[in-house]
Structures are given as C-alpha cells and as structure tokens.
Amino acid sequence: MSKYEDQLIDIIKNDSYIMSILEAVEKLNLNDAWVSAGLIRNKVWDVLHNSNTPINDIDVIYFDSTDTSWETEKKLEQKLESLLPNQPWSVKNQARMHLKNGLAPYTSSYDGVAHFTEIPTAIAVRLRKNELEVMAPYGLEDLFNKIVQPTPYFQKDSKLHVIYIKRMQEKEWHKTWGDLSIEL
C-alpha cells in the first residue's frame, strides 16, 4: 500500500458522511460496486486546501453486463435513497458507460474507471467487510499533488482529448482549488 493510499483511507475513515455512503452502497450487494470520482477527488482536494465544497453528486458504479437498463440504475438509486435519504445519488452500470464516448465495451468497473476523463478523478473506494479498498488505475500521486491531466485514453485520441479540454473549461476547478496544476 502506498503512502497516498494510506492517506486516502485515513481521510475517508475520518469522514462519517462518506463512511455512511460506503455502508449504504455495500448493503446493495452489487457486483463490483464502488463510490467513485468527484466525491472522493473533491474530499481529498478539500482536505489539502482546508476547505469544504458542496457535494454535487455521489457517483456509484458497478458492473453487470446482464442488465444494462437505465431503469435498473434508477431502482438502485431509489434503494440508496431509502437507506440514506436526500442525497444526490447517481448510479451507473459500467457495462453500458462505454457508449457515452463511443468506445469498446468495458469489462469491469476497473476498466470503466480507467476510462474516466482525467487521472485525479479515475479513483474509487468501497467498503467490504469493514475494510476500505481503493481502486486507482493511474495511482493517487496526481490527486495528492493537485495535478490534473487526462487519462491515457483521453491523451491518445484527439476526439477524446477535445472532450477533456471542454470538461476542464466547464469545471473551472482552479476557481475552487487555486493551486491545481491543470494540463490543457
């Protein structure tokens, strides 16, 4: 386990709100389920900047190639809502998320996270049997060093790189966390 993974686990364990989210997701007993992206990234950046930004959404990912319906995702959001009400739940089956950017089908949640747009967002955490697990296909160095750059998929493909550039312009993270180094 890297020092950054230890730091991330400490940050999550010391946040009762995020722990309650992870506990709710674990109760769904979904295949390959994780809490990912912005909630985790923003929490780390908030800790590093001694700030507290609002929660936009709670990205819950899982992988089930036998049922890729949007309706199932909405039912899962309703179940999460019953477990932990009034939260901005967003459940996405990674078995269908490849369609968003016209890519080949993903093979797992790990593959889905590896295809996220930027490296510090390509992270996920889950709770299994009271143990926190971290998924970070590109490591946690960029996240903790406040570096934003595209994942390899969004670096190599010019069409995808345009998506990354547009996302960086829309997110305006530099206004919230002033010392981020954002590669364009």
Contacts in CASP RR format, 6 or more apart in sequence:
PFRMAT RR
TARGET T0000
AUTHOR 0000-0000-0000
METHOD contacts of the structure
MODEL  1
MSKYEDQLIDIIKNDSYIMSILEAVEKLNLNDAWVSAGLIRNKVWDVLHN
SNTPINDIDVIYFDSTDTSWETEKKLEQKLESLLPNQPWSVKNQARMHLK
NGLAPYTSSYDGVAHFTEIPTAIAVRLRKNELEVMAPYGLEDLFNKIVQP
TPYFQKDSKLHVIYIKRMQEKEWHKTWGDLSIEL
2 139 0 8 1.000
2 140 0 8 1.000
4 139 0 8 1.000
4 140 0 8 1.000
4 141 0 8 1.000
4 143 0 8 1.000
4 144 0 8 1.000
5 134 0 8 1.000
5 136 0 8 1.000
5 140 0 8 1.000
7 140 0 8 1.000
7 144 0 8 1.000
8 40 0 8 1.000
8 44 0 8 1.000
8 123 0 8 1.000
8 125 0 8 1.000
8 134 0 8 1.000
8 140 0 8 1.000
8 143 0 8 1.000
9 132 0 8 1.000
9 134 0 8 1.000
11 43 0 8 1.000
11 44 0 8 1.000
11 47 0 8 1.000
12 18 0 8 1.000
12 19 0 8 1.000
12 22 0 8 1.000
12 40 0 8 1.000
12 43 0 8 1.000
12 125 0 8 1.000
12 132 0 8 1.000
13 19 0 8 1.000
13 132 0 8 1.000
15 43 0 8 1.000
18 35 0 8 1.000
18 39 0 8 1.000
18 40 0 8 1.000
18 43 0 8 1.000
18 125 0 8 1.000
19 127 0 8 1.000
20 84 0 8 1.000
21 35 0 8 1.000
21 39 0 8 1.000
21 58 0 8 1.000
21 84 0 8 1.000
21 87 0 8 1.000
22 35 0 8 1.000
22 125 0 8 1.000
22 126 0 8 1.000
22 127 0 8 1.000
22 132 0 8 1.000
23 127 0 8 1.000
24 80 0 8 1.000
24 83 0 8 1.000
24 84 0 8 1.000
25 33 0 8 1.000
25 34 0 8 1.000
25 35 0 8 1.000
25 60 0 8 1.000
25 80 0 8 1.000
25 126 0 8 1.000
25 127 0 8 1.000
26 33 0 8 1.000
26 126 0 8 1.000
26 127 0 8 1.000
26 128 0 8 1.000
27 83 0 8 1.000
28 76 0 8 1.000
28 79 0 8 1.000
28 80 0 8 1.000
30 62 0 8 1.000
30 64 0 8 1.000
30 76 0 8 1.000
31 62 0 8 1.000
31 63 0 8 1.000
31 64 0 8 1.000
32 62 0 8 1.000
32 63 0 8 1.000
32 94 0 8 1.000
32 108 0 8 1.000
32 109 0 8 1.000
32 110 0 8 1.000
33 60 0 8 1.000
33 61 0 8 1.000
33 62 0 8 1.000
33 109 0 8 1.000
33 126 0 8 1.000
34 60 0 8 1.000
34 61 0 8 1.000
34 62 0 8 1.000
34 109 0 8 1.000
34 113 0 8 1.000
34 124 0 8 1.000
34 125 0 8 1.000
34 126 0 8 1.000
34 135 0 8 1.000
35 58 0 8 1.000
35 59 0 8 1.000
35 60 0 8 1.000
35 124 0 8 1.000
35 125 0 8 1.000
35 126 0 8 1.000
36 59 0 8 1.000
36 60 0 8 1.000
36 61 0 8 1.000
36 113 0 8 1.000
36 116 0 8 1.000
36 123 0 8 1.000
36 124 0 8 1.000
36 125 0 8 1.000
36 135 0 8 1.000
37 59 0 8 1.000
37 116 0 8 1.000
37 121 0 8 1.000
37 123 0 8 1.000
37 124 0 8 1.000
38 56 0 8 1.000
38 57 0 8 1.000
38 59 0 8 1.000
38 121 0 8 1.000
39 55 0 8 1.000
39 57 0 8 1.000
39 58 0 8 1.000
39 59 0 8 1.000
40 123 0 8 1.000
40 124 0 8 1.000
40 125 0 8 1.000
41 120 0 8 1.000
41 121 0 8 1.000
41 123 0 8 1.000
41 143 0 8 1.000
42 53 0 8 1.000
42 55 0 8 1.000
44 143 0 8 1.000
44 144 0 8 1.000
45 51 0 8 1.000
45 53 0 8 1.000
45 143 0 8 1.000
45 146 0 8 1.000
45 173 0 8 1.000
45 176 0 8 1.000
45 177 0 8 1.000
45 180 0 8 1.000
46 52 0 8 1.000
46 53 0 8 1.000
48 144 0 8 1.000
48 146 0 8 1.000
48 177 0 8 1.000
49 177 0 8 1.000
49 178 0 8 1.000
49 179 0 8 1.000
51 176 0 8 1.000
51 177 0 8 1.000
53 176 0 8 1.000
55 87 0 8 1.000
55 88 0 8 1.000
56 88 0 8 1.000
57 88 0 8 1.000
57 89 0 8 1.000
57 90 0 8 1.000
58 87 0 8 1.000
58 88 0 8 1.000
58 89 0 8 1.000
58 90 0 8 1.000
59 90 0 8 1.000
59 92 0 8 1.000
60 76 0 8 1.000
60 80 0 8 1.000
60 89 0 8 1.000
60 90 0 8 1.000
60 91 0 8 1.000
60 92 0 8 1.000
61 91 0 8 1.000
61 92 0 8 1.000
61 93 0 8 1.000
61 94 0 8 1.000
61 97 0 8 1.000
61 109 0 8 1.000
61 112 0 8 1.000
61 113 0 8 1.000
61 124 0 8 1.000
62 76 0 8 1.000
62 91 0 8 1.000
62 92 0 8 1.000
62 93 0 8 1.000
62 94 0 8 1.000
62 109 0 8 1.000
63 93 0 8 1.000
63 94 0 8 1.000
63 95 0 8 1.000
63 106 0 8 1.000
63 108 0 8 1.000
63 109 0 8 1.000
64 72 0 8 1.000
64 93 0 8 1.000
64 95 0 8 1.000
65 95 0 8 1.000
65 105 0 8 1.000
67 93 0 8 1.000
68 93 0 8 1.000
68 95 0 8 1.000
68 96 0 8 1.000
72 93 0 8 1.000
73 91 0 8 1.000
73 92 0 8 1.000
73 93 0 8 1.000
74 91 0 8 1.000
76 91 0 8 1.000
77 89 0 8 1.000
77 90 0 8 1.000
77 91 0 8 1.000
80 87 0 8 1.000
80 89 0 8 1.000
80 91 0 8 1.000
81 87 0 8 1.000
81 89 0 8 1.000
94 106 0 8 1.000
94 108 0 8 1.000
94 109 0 8 1.000
94 111 0 8 1.000
94 112 0 8 1.000
94 113 0 8 1.000
95 105 0 8 1.000
95 106 0 8 1.000
97 106 0 8 1.000
97 112 0 8 1.000
97 115 0 8 1.000
98 104 0 8 1.000
98 105 0 8 1.000
98 106 0 8 1.000
98 112 0 8 1.000
98 115 0 8 1.000
101 115 0 8 1.000
101 160 0 8 1.000
101 163 0 8 1.000
103 115 0 8 1.000
103 153 0 8 1.000
106 112 0 8 1.000
106 115 0 8 1.000
109 124 0 8 1.000
109 135 0 8 1.000
110 135 0 8 1.000
110 137 0 8 1.000
113 122 0 8 1.000
113 123 0 8 1.000
113 124 0 8 1.000
113 135 0 8 1.000
113 137 0 8 1.000
114 122 0 8 1.000
114 137 0 8 1.000
114 138 0 8 1.000
114 151 0 8 1.000
114 153 0 8 1.000
115 151 0 8 1.000
115 153 0 8 1.000
116 122 0 8 1.000
116 151 0 8 1.000
117 150 0 8 1.000
117 151 0 8 1.000
117 154 0 8 1.000
117 163 0 8 1.000
117 164 0 8 1.000
117 167 0 8 1.000
118 148 0 8 1.000
118 149 0 8 1.000
118 150 0 8 1.000
118 151 0 8 1.000
118 154 0 8 1.000
118 164 0 8 1.000
118 167 0 8 1.000
118 168 0 8 1.000
119 138 0 8 1.000
119 139 0 8 1.000
119 142 0 8 1.000
119 143 0 8 1.000
119 147 0 8 1.000
119 148 0 8 1.000
119 149 0 8 1.000
119 150 0 8 1.000
119 151 0 8 1.000
120 142 0 8 1.000
120 143 0 8 1.000
120 147 0 8 1.000
120 148 0 8 1.000
122 136 0 8 1.000
122 137 0 8 1.000
122 138 0 8 1.000
122 151 0 8 1.000
123 134 0 8 1.000
123 135 0 8 1.000
123 136 0 8 1.000
123 139 0 8 1.000
123 140 0 8 1.000
123 143 0 8 1.000
124 134 0 8 1.000
124 135 0 8 1.000
124 136 0 8 1.000
125 132 0 8 1.000
125 133 0 8 1.000
125 134 0 8 1.000
125 135 0 8 1.000
126 132 0 8 1.000
126 133 0 8 1.000
126 135 0 8 1.000
127 133 0 8 1.000
134 140 0 8 1.000
136 143 0 8 1.000
137 151 0 8 1.000
138 151 0 8 1.000
138 152 0 8 1.000
141 147 0 8 1.000
142 148 0 8 1.000
142 149 0 8 1.000
145 181 0 8 1.000
146 177 0 8 1.000
146 179 0 8 1.000
146 180 0 8 1.000
146 181 0 8 1.000
147 180 0 8 1.000
147 181 0 8 1.000
147 183 0 8 1.000
148 168 0 8 1.000
148 173 0 8 1.000
148 180 0 8 1.000
148 181 0 8 1.000
148 182 0 8 1.000
148 183 0 8 1.000
149 155 0 8 1.000
149 183 0 8 1.000
150 160 0 8 1.000
150 161 0 8 1.000
150 164 0 8 1.000
150 183 0 8 1.000
153 160 0 8 1.000
154 160 0 8 1.000
154 161 0 8 1.000
154 163 0 8 1.000
154 164 0 8 1.000
155 161 0 8 1.000
165 184 0 8 1.000
168 182 0 8 1.000
168 184 0 8 1.000
173 180 0 8 1.000
173 182 0 8 1.000
174 180 0 8 1.000
174 182 0 8 1.000
END
